[in-house]
Amino acid sequence: MKAWGLWEERSESSAKQIEGYAVTDFHIEQQYKGNYLLLATIDGRNMKYIIRKGTQEHDDIVKIGLASMTKEIKKELVSLYFYTLEKKLKVKQ
């Protein structure tokens, strides 16, 4: 199943420091409609980002394969989506 990209590897349970935030439990899940969910717990808050079909990131995940994604790639996605979103939210306040 792992070779087909159907194996869901469980998330990172130990805390990682990414851009000064404590990140635990980060992983990617595939939804039934083909979208992917990027999930992480950041400083104790559960965060979710939907990677939709037709985006470059979705195509990259399909190309690499969900089971073949390294921890580094997942950390880059967490950093890209959650921290840029956090910065935008702080600017609006």
N, CA, C and O atoms as CSV, one atom per row, in Angstrom:
chain,resi,resn,atom,element,x,y,z
A,1,MET,N,N,0.827,-1.197,0.000
A,1,MET,CA,C,0.000,0.000,0.000
A,1,MET,C,C,0.869,1.258,0.000
A,1,MET,O,O,0.515,2.270,-0.605
A,2,LYS,N,N,2.001,1.180,0.682
A,2,LYS,CA,C,2.876,2.345,0.740
A,2,LYS,C,C,3.376,2.727,-0.651
A,2,LYS,O,O,3.469,3.913,-0.970
A,3,ALA,N,N,3.698,1.743,-1.477
A,3,ALA,CA,C,4.190,2.015,-2.828
A,3,ALA,C,C,3.126,2.680,-3.691
A,3,ALA,O,O,3.457,3.426,-4.613
A,4,TRP,N,N,1.873,2.424,-3.407
A,4,TRP,CA,C,0.771,3.021,-4.175
A,4,TRP,C,C,0.370,4.391,-3.663
A,4,TRP,O,O,-0.466,5.062,-4.267
A,5,GLY,N,N,0.962,4.813,-2.550
A,5,GLY,CA,C,0.614,6.107,-1.976
A,5,GLY,C,C,-0.647,6.063,-1.131
A,5,GLY,O,O,-1.235,7.104,-0.834
A,6,LEU,N,N,-1.068,4.858,-0.739
A,6,LEU,CA,C,-2.290,4.721,0.056
A,6,LEU,C,C,-2.004,4.538,1.536
A,6,LEU,O,O,-2.925,4.506,2.352
A,7,TRP,N,N,-0.768,4.420,1.874
A,7,TRP,CA,C,-0.382,4.225,3.266
A,7,TRP,C,C,-0.313,5.581,3.945
A,7,TRP,O,O,0.372,6.487,3.469
A,8,GLU,N,N,-1.014,5.718,5.046
A,8,GLU,CA,C,-0.968,6.991,5.773
A,8,GLU,C,C,-0.033,6.833,6.950
A,8,GLU,O,O,-0.345,6.140,7.919
A,9,GLU,N,N,1.099,7.470,6.861
A,9,GLU,CA,C,2.058,7.406,7.935
A,9,GLU,C,C,1.610,8.379,9.019
A,9,GLU,O,O,1.247,9.520,8.732
A,10,ARG,N,N,1.638,7.922,10.246
A,10,ARG,CA,C,1.174,8.790,11.330
A,10,ARG,C,C,2.126,9.940,11.519
A,10,ARG,O,O,3.259,9.941,11.038
A,11,SER,N,N,1.636,10.891,12.219
A,11,SER,CA,C,2.299,12.183,12.331
A,11,SER,C,C,3.474,12.165,13.295
A,11,SER,O,O,3.721,11.197,14.014
A,12,GLU,N,N,4.168,13.261,13.271
A,12,GLU,CA,C,5.255,13.492,14.197
A,12,GLU,C,C,4.657,13.788,15.564
A,12,GLU,O,O,3.814,14.676,15.694
A,13,SER,N,N,5.085,13.055,16.579
A,13,SER,CA,C,4.510,13.289,17.895
A,13,SER,C,C,5.415,14.159,18.769
A,13,SER,O,O,4.923,14.834,19.673
A,14,SER,N,N,6.711,14.159,18.522
A,14,SER,CA,C,7.593,14.982,19.327
A,14,SER,C,C,7.564,16.416,18.807
A,14,SER,O,O,7.389,16.662,17.613
A,15,ALA,N,N,7.737,17.335,19.719
A,15,ALA,CA,C,7.658,18.753,19.350
A,15,ALA,C,C,8.872,19.161,18.524
A,15,ALA,O,O,10.005,18.788,18.830
A,16,LYS,N,N,8.616,19.927,17.479
A,16,LYS,CA,C,9.660,20.498,16.633
A,16,LYS,C,C,9.533,22.014,16.729
A,16,LYS,O,O,8.428,22.543,16.852
A,17,GLN,N,N,10.634,22.688,16.673
A,17,GLN,CA,C,10.612,24.143,16.650
A,17,GLN,C,C,10.727,24.585,15.198
A,17,GLN,O,O,11.735,24.327,14.541
A,18,ILE,N,N,9.697,25.248,14.706
A,18,ILE,CA,C,9.704,25.782,13.357
A,18,ILE,C,C,9.380,27.264,13.471
A,18,ILE,O,O,8.297,27.639,13.918
A,19,GLU,N,N,10.316,28.095,13.068
A,19,GLU,CA,C,10.166,29.551,13.113
A,19,GLU,C,C,9.719,30.046,14.491
A,19,GLU,O,O,8.914,30.972,14.592
A,20,GLY,N,N,10.248,29.419,15.554
A,20,GLY,CA,C,9.960,29.859,16.912
A,20,GLY,C,C,8.684,29.315,17.519
A,20,GLY,O,O,8.358,29.671,18.652
A,21,TYR,N,N,7.946,28.468,16.816
A,21,TYR,CA,C,6.715,27.879,17.327
A,21,TYR,C,C,6.933,26.405,17.620
A,21,TYR,O,O,7.695,25.735,16.923
A,22,ALA,N,N,6.261,25.898,18.655
A,22,ALA,CA,C,6.309,24.473,18.973
A,22,ALA,C,C,5.279,23.757,18.106
A,22,ALA,O,O,4.078,24.000,18.231
A,23,VAL,N,N,5.747,22.883,17.235
A,23,VAL,CA,C,4.874,22.180,16.294
A,23,VAL,C,C,4.891,20.695,16.629
A,23,VAL,O,O,5.947,20.066,16.685
A,24,THR,N,N,3.700,20.148,16.850
A,24,THR,CA,C,3.565,18.716,17.089
A,24,THR,C,C,2.502,18.170,16.151
A,24,THR,O,O,1.678,18.913,15.617
A,25,ASP,N,N,2.538,16.879,15.964
A,25,ASP,CA,C,1.481,16.164,15.254
A,25,ASP,C,C,1.207,16.746,13.867
A,25,ASP,O,O,0.059,17.049,13.543
A,26,PHE,N,N,2.254,16.905,13.041
A,26,PHE,CA,C,2.025,17.417,11.687
A,26,PHE,C,C,2.046,16.264,10.690
A,26,PHE,O,O,2.935,15.413,10.695
A,27,HIS,N,N,1.022,16.275,9.832
A,27,HIS,CA,C,0.894,15.225,8.826
A,27,HIS,C,C,-0.064,15.670,7.725
A,27,HIS,O,O,-0.726,16.702,7.828
A,28,ILE,N,N,-0.117,14.858,6.668
A,28,ILE,CA,C,-0.996,15.131,5.528
A,28,ILE,C,C,-1.935,13.945,5.371
A,28,ILE,O,O,-1.513,12.790,5.439
A,29,GLU,N,N,-3.209,14.242,5.160
A,29,GLU,CA,C,-4.212,13.211,4.917
A,29,GLU,C,C,-4.888,13.494,3.582
A,29,GLU,O,O,-5.029,14.648,3.178
A,30,GLN,N,N,-5.303,12.428,2.904
A,30,GLN,CA,C,-6.027,12.595,1.650
A,30,GLN,C,C,-7.517,12.492,1.926
A,30,GLN,O,O,-7.972,11.572,2.606
A,31,GLN,N,N,-8.280,13.451,1.388
A,31,GLN,CA,C,-9.728,13.423,1.520
A,31,GLN,C,C,-10.326,12.600,0.398
A,31,GLN,O,O,-9.662,12.312,-0.597
A,32,TYR,N,N,-11.578,12.224,0.561
A,32,TYR,CA,C,-12.229,11.363,-0.423
A,32,TYR,C,C,-12.425,12.041,-1.769
A,32,TYR,O,O,-12.555,11.343,-2.774
A,33,LYS,N,N,-12.455,13.368,-1.839
A,33,LYS,CA,C,-12.627,14.062,-3.121
A,33,LYS,C,C,-11.295,14.369,-3.799
A,33,LYS,O,O,-11.268,15.003,-4.854
A,34,GLY,N,N,-10.207,13.930,-3.208
A,34,GLY,CA,C,-8.901,14.116,-3.829
A,34,GLY,C,C,-8.083,15.259,-3.273
A,34,GLY,O,O,-6.897,15.364,-3.585
A,35,ASN,N,N,-8.676,16.121,-2.458
A,35,ASN,CA,C,-7.914,17.179,-1.819
A,35,ASN,C,C,-7.050,16.578,-0.713
A,35,ASN,O,O,-7.284,15.455,-0.268
A,36,TYR,N,N,-6.064,17.330,-0.284
A,36,TYR,CA,C,-5.226,16.905,0.834
A,36,TYR,C,C,-5.415,17.877,1.997
A,36,TYR,O,O,-5.610,19.076,1.798
A,37,LEU,N,N,-5.354,17.340,3.208
A,37,LEU,CA,C,-5.399,18.157,4.411
A,37,LEU,C,C,-4.014,18.184,5.027
A,37,LEU,O,O,-3.413,17.136,5.260
A,38,LEU,N,N,-3.509,19.372,5.290
A,38,LEU,CA,C,-2.273,19.548,6.031
A,38,LEU,C,C,-2.694,19.882,7.457
A,38,LEU,O,O,-3.318,20.915,7.698
A,39,LEU,N,N,-2.357,19.018,8.390
A,39,LEU,CA,C,-2.778,19.172,9.778
A,39,LEU,C,C,-1.562,19.314,10.677
A,39,LEU,O,O,-0.546,18.650,10.470
A,40,ALA,N,N,-1.668,20.174,11.671
A,40,ALA,CA,C,-0.578,20.368,12.628
A,40,ALA,C,C,-1.145,20.960,13.905
A,40,ALA,O,O,-2.191,21.609,13.893
A,41,THR,N,N,-0.451,20.731,14.996
A,41,THR,CA,C,-0.757,21.392,16.265
A,41,THR,C,C,0.383,22.358,16.525
A,41,THR,O,O,1.536,21.954,16.674
A,42,ILE,N,N,0.047,23.640,16.577
A,42,ILE,CA,C,1.047,24.690,16.743
A,42,ILE,C,C,0.769,25.432,18.033
A,42,ILE,O,O,-0.285,26.046,18.201
A,43,ASP,N,N,1.730,25.365,18.945
A,43,ASP,CA,C,1.584,25.971,20.277
A,43,ASP,C,C,0.262,25.559,20.922
A,43,ASP,O,O,-0.406,26.375,21.557
A,44,GLY,N,N,-0.111,24.289,20.755
A,44,GLY,CA,C,-1.319,23.759,21.380
A,44,GLY,C,C,-2.610,23.984,20.605
A,44,GLY,O,O,-3.662,23.502,21.024
A,45,ARG,N,N,-2.559,24.702,19.486
A,45,ARG,CA,C,-3.760,24.950,18.669
A,45,ARG,C,C,-3.754,24.021,17.460
A,45,ARG,O,O,-2.752,23.907,16.754
A,46,ASN,N,N,-4.885,23.360,17.230
A,46,ASN,CA,C,-5.008,22.513,16.046
A,46,ASN,C,C,-5.238,23.383,14.825
A,46,ASN,O,O,-6.119,24.242,14.817
A,47,MET,N,N,-4.435,23.152,13.788
A,47,MET,CA,C,-4.521,23.933,12.561
A,47,MET,C,C,-4.773,22.987,11.398
A,47,MET,O,O,-4.325,21.841,11.406
A,48,LYS,N,N,-5.502,23.486,10.386
A,48,LYS,CA,C,-5.810,22.684,9.205
A,48,LYS,C,C,-5.733,23.589,7.985
A,48,LYS,O,O,-6.200,24.727,8.007
A,49,TYR,N,N,-5.134,23.061,6.917
A,49,TYR,CA,C,-5.071,23.774,5.657
A,49,TYR,C,C,-5.447,22.789,4.556
A,49,TYR,O,O,-4.938,21.668,4.526
A,50,ILE,N,N,-6.331,23.198,3.656
A,50,ILE,CA,C,-6.768,22.338,2.564
A,50,ILE,C,C,-5.936,22.647,1.321
A,50,ILE,O,O,-5.892,23.784,0.853
A,51,ILE,N,N,-5.283,21.620,0.803
A,51,ILE,CA,C,-4.533,21.742,-0.445
A,51,ILE,C,C,-5.440,21.185,-1.530
A,51,ILE,O,O,-5.641,19.974,-1.622
A,52,ARG,N,N,-5.977,22.060,-2.338
A,52,ARG,CA,C,-7.000,21.695,-3.321
A,52,ARG,C,C,-6.400,21.172,-4.626
A,52,ARG,O,O,-5.261,21.473,-4.985
A,53,LYS,N,N,-7.213,20.381,-5.314
A,53,LYS,CA,C,-6.827,19.900,-6.639
A,53,LYS,C,C,-6.575,21.091,-7.552
A,53,LYS,O,O,-7.212,22.136,-7.415
A,54,GLY,N,N,-5.649,20.927,-8.476
A,54,GLY,CA,C,-5.369,21.992,-9.432
A,54,GLY,C,C,-4.302,22.964,-8.986
A,54,GLY,O,O,-3.886,23.819,-9.768
A,55,THR,N,N,-3.839,22.857,-7.734
A,55,THR,CA,C,-2.764,23.735,-7.272
A,55,THR,C,C,-1.422,23.053,-7.498
A,55,THR,O,O,-1.352,21.833,-7.643
A,56,GLN,N,N,-0.381,23.831,-7.525
A,56,GLN,CA,C,0.965,23.287,-7.730
A,56,GLN,C,C,1.348,22.343,-6.591
A,56,GLN,O,O,1.965,21.305,-6.830
A,57,GLU,N,N,0.990,22.693,-5.362
A,57,GLU,CA,C,1.333,21.856,-4.218
A,57,GLU,C,C,0.630,20.500,-4.305
A,57,GLU,O,O,1.224,19.470,-3.987
A,58,HIS,N,N,-0.633,20.502,-4.734
A,58,HIS,CA,C,-1.376,19.248,-4.892
A,58,HIS,C,C,-0.688,18.373,-5.940
A,58,HIS,O,O,-0.500,17.175,-5.730
A,59,ASP,N,N,-0.319,18.972,-7.052
A,59,ASP,CA,C,0.369,18.227,-8.107
A,59,ASP,C,C,1.708,17.669,-7.619
A,59,ASP,O,O,2.089,16.558,-7.988
A,60,ASP,N,N,2.418,18.435,-6.794
A,60,ASP,CA,C,3.689,17.971,-6.246
A,60,ASP,C,C,3.489,16.772,-5.316
A,60,ASP,O,O,4.268,15.820,-5.357
A,61,ILE,N,N,2.456,16.815,-4.483
A,61,ILE,CA,C,2.170,15.703,-3.579
A,61,ILE,C,C,1.832,14.445,-4.382
A,61,ILE,O,O,2.301,13.354,-4.056
A,62,VAL,N,N,1.024,14.598,-5.425
A,62,VAL,CA,C,0.667,13.461,-6.273
A,62,VAL,C,C,1.923,12.904,-6.945
A,62,VAL,O,O,2.103,11.688,-7.019
A,63,LYS,N,N,2.778,13.782,-7.428
A,63,LYS,CA,C,4.003,13.368,-8.125
A,63,LYS,C,C,4.948,12.614,-7.184
A,63,LYS,O,O,5.477,11.560,-7.538
A,64,ILE,N,N,5.154,13.164,-5.987
A,64,ILE,CA,C,6.058,12.544,-5.009
A,64,ILE,C,C,5.426,11.292,-4.410
A,64,ILE,O,O,6.099,10.281,-4.207
A,65,GLY,N,N,4.145,11.369,-4.133
A,65,GLY,CA,C,3.443,10.288,-3.454
A,65,GLY,C,C,3.324,10.607,-1.975
A,65,GLY,O,O,4.298,11.009,-1.338
A,66,LEU,N,N,2.149,10.430,-1.442
A,66,LEU,CA,C,1.892,10.779,-0.042
A,66,LEU,C,C,2.809,10.014,0.906
A,66,LEU,O,O,3.341,10.588,1.856
A,67,ALA,N,N,2.993,8.733,0.654
A,67,ALA,CA,C,3.823,7.904,1.529
A,67,ALA,C,C,5.309,8.227,1.408
A,67,ALA,O,O,6.081,7.932,2.321
A,68,SER,N,N,5.715,8.824,0.305
A,68,SER,CA,C,7.132,9.119,0.067
A,68,SER,C,C,7.535,10.514,0.535
A,68,SER,O,O,8.704,10.885,0.429
A,69,MET,N,N,6.595,11.282,1.044
A,69,MET,CA,C,6.920,12.643,1.478
A,69,MET,C,C,7.780,12.600,2.733
A,69,MET,O,O,7.435,11.946,3.718
A,70,THR,N,N,8.893,13.300,2.684
A,70,THR,CA,C,9.797,13.318,3.829
A,70,THR,C,C,9.300,14.287,4.890
A,70,THR,O,O,8.433,15.123,4.633
A,71,LYS,N,N,9.862,14.162,6.084
A,71,LYS,CA,C,9.523,15.075,7.175
A,71,LYS,C,C,9.898,16.509,6.815
A,71,LYS,O,O,9.205,17.455,7.190
A,72,GLU,N,N,10.987,16.657,6.094
A,72,GLU,CA,C,11.443,18.000,5.701
A,72,GLU,C,C,10.434,18.677,4.776
A,72,GLU,O,O,10.158,19.867,4.927
A,73,ILE,N,N,9.887,17.933,3.827
A,73,ILE,CA,C,8.886,18.515,2.918
A,73,ILE,C,C,7.646,18.924,3.710
A,73,ILE,O,O,7.084,19.995,3.483
A,74,LYS,N,N,7.224,18.072,4.633
A,74,LYS,CA,C,6.055,18.388,5.457
A,74,LYS,C,C,6.318,19.632,6.314
A,74,LYS,O,O,5.439,20.480,6.468
A,75,LYS,N,N,7.527,19.735,6.868
A,75,LYS,CA,C,7.861,20.918,7.672
A,75,LYS,C,C,7.856,22.177,6.817
A,75,LYS,O,O,7.427,23.237,7.274
A,76,GLU,N,N,8.329,22.069,5.582
A,76,GLU,CA,C,8.293,23.227,4.681
A,76,GLU,C,C,6.858,23.666,4.408
A,76,GLU,O,O,6.568,24.862,4.391
A,77,LEU,N,N,5.962,22.709,4.196
A,77,LEU,CA,C,4.552,23.043,3.956
A,77,LEU,C,C,3.928,23.692,5.185
A,77,LEU,O,O,3.185,24.667,5.070
A,78,VAL,N,N,4.232,23.147,6.368
A,78,VAL,CA,C,3.725,23.744,7.608
A,78,VAL,C,C,4.227,25.172,7.737
A,78,VAL,O,O,3.456,26.078,8.055
A,79,SER,N,N,5.498,25.374,7.495
A,79,SER,CA,C,6.081,26.706,7.584
A,79,SER,C,C,5.457,27.654,6.570
A,79,SER,O,O,5.128,28.795,6.896
A,80,LEU,N,N,5.295,27.178,5.341
A,80,LEU,CA,C,4.750,28.013,4.271
A,80,LEU,C,C,3.316,28.438,4.551
A,80,LEU,O,O,2.997,29.624,4.475
A,81,TYR,N,N,2.458,27.492,4.871
A,81,TYR,CA,C,1.031,27.806,4.984
A,81,TYR,C,C,0.630,28.368,6.336
A,81,TYR,O,O,-0.109,29.351,6.389
A,82,PHE,N,N,1.088,27.781,7.421
A,82,PHE,CA,C,0.598,28.214,8.721
A,82,PHE,C,C,1.267,29.483,9.208
A,82,PHE,O,O,0.604,30.311,9.831
A,83,TYR,N,N,2.549,29.670,8.953
A,83,TYR,CA,C,3.201,30.860,9.471
A,83,TYR,C,C,2.941,32.081,8.632
A,83,TYR,O,O,2.866,33.184,9.175
A,84,THR,N,N,2.799,31.934,7.331
A,84,THR,CA,C,2.430,33.098,6.528
A,84,THR,C,C,1.002,33.509,6.847
A,84,THR,O,O,0.693,34.701,6.855
A,85,LEU,N,N,0.120,32.542,7.110
A,85,LEU,CA,C,-1.248,32.846,7.518
A,85,LEU,C,C,-1.258,33.553,8.866
A,85,LEU,O,O,-1.998,34.517,9.062
A,86,GLU,N,N,-0.440,33.074,9.792
A,86,GLU,CA,C,-0.337,33.686,11.125
A,86,GLU,C,C,0.127,35.140,11.014
A,86,GLU,O,O,-0.393,36.010,11.713
A,87,LYS,N,N,1.091,35.405,10.150
A,87,LYS,CA,C,1.598,36.769,9.969
A,87,LYS,C,C,0.508,37.669,9.368
A,87,LYS,O,O,0.379,38.828,9.763
A,88,LYS,N,N,-0.265,37.151,8.427
A,88,LYS,CA,C,-1.346,37.933,7.834
A,88,LYS,C,C,-2.418,38.250,8.858
A,88,LYS,O,O,-2.961,39.355,8.869
A,89,LEU,N,N,-2.728,37.289,9.720
A,89,LEU,CA,C,-3.744,37.524,10.745
A,89,LEU,C,C,-3.287,38.570,11.740
A,89,LEU,O,O,-4.091,39.385,12.195
A,90,LYS,N,N,-2.010,38.562,12.087
A,90,LYS,CA,C,-1.481,39.557,13.037
A,90,LYS,C,C,-1.509,40.949,12.426
A,90,LYS,O,O,-1.755,41.924,13.137
A,91,VAL,N,N,-1.266,41.065,11.138
A,91,VAL,CA,C,-1.281,42.371,10.464
A,91,VAL,C,C,-2.688,42.949,10.467
A,91,VAL,O,O,-2.855,44.154,10.653
A,92,LYS,N,N,-3.709,42.108,10.263
A,92,LYS,CA,C,-5.097,42.582,10.205
A,92,LYS,C,C,-5.609,43.033,11.578
A,92,LYS,O,O,-6.547,43.827,11.645
A,93,GLN,N,N,-5.019,42.548,12.665
A,93,GLN,CA,C,-5.526,42.907,14.003
A,93,GLN,C,C,-5.128,44.273,14.440
A,93,GLN,O,O,-5.486,44.699,15.538
